[in-house]
């Protein structure tokens, strides 16, 4: 590849990264908001979970990730 093509490719990839980064931040906030609502209103109980931590396990996210999302929210 010549330098013009490499630069164009690099710019496209950089844009993909920047867009994805923005989506990650939005998703992280949405997850935090949803976990906070689930916890504060004890909605997990209506889904059959005795504790919020048991609900978190079911989501496939770690406890620390869930609480970090809520902290950011």
Secondary structure, DSSP 8 states (H G I E B T S, - for coil): --HHHHHHHHHHHHHHHHHHHHHHHHHHHHHHHHHHHHHHTTGGGGGT-SSHHHHHHHHTS-HHHHHHHHHH-
